C-alpha cells in the first residue's frame, strides 16, 4: 500500500498526550547525519534525534513537528533525570523515524 503515513494532517483517532513541549529534532550524535534509507524508490526512511523537556513520552507515541507538520515514530527513548540543582529538571532523548512512500 502506498501512503504518506505521517504527513501533516492529524487523523481524528490520535490522542494528544502533551502539547507545546520545548524540543529540538536534529541529527543523531555519533551516527551519520540524518540517516536516510531509500528502498529502491519505494520508500524513504529518515532517522533523526529528538531532545525535549521531560514529559510522558513513551516508545509507542508519535511526535508531531509543529514547524513542518511531520509526524515521527519513536525508535528508542532515554529519560535523563535532573541533577537536583537549580532549574535542571532533566530531559529526554529519543530516536525519531519518518517514513514516506511504500508502507508495509
C-alpha positions, 0 to 999 in steps of 0.5 A: 500500500502506498501512503504518506503515513505521517504527513501533516494532517492529524487523523481524528483517532490520535490522542494528544498526550502533551502539547507545546513541549520545548524540543529540538529534532536534529541529527543523531550524535555519533551516527551519520547525519540524518540517516536516510534509507531509500528502498529502491524508490519505494520508500524513504526512511529518515532517522533523526534525534529528538531532545525535549523537556521531560514529559510522558513520552513513551516508545509507542507515541508519535511526535508531531513537528509543529514547524513542518507538520511531520509526524515521527515514530519513536525508535528508542527513548532515554529519560535523563533525570535532573541533577537536583540543582537549580532549574535542571529538571532533566530531559529526554532523548529519543530516536525519531523515524519518518517514513514516506512512500511504500508502507508495509 
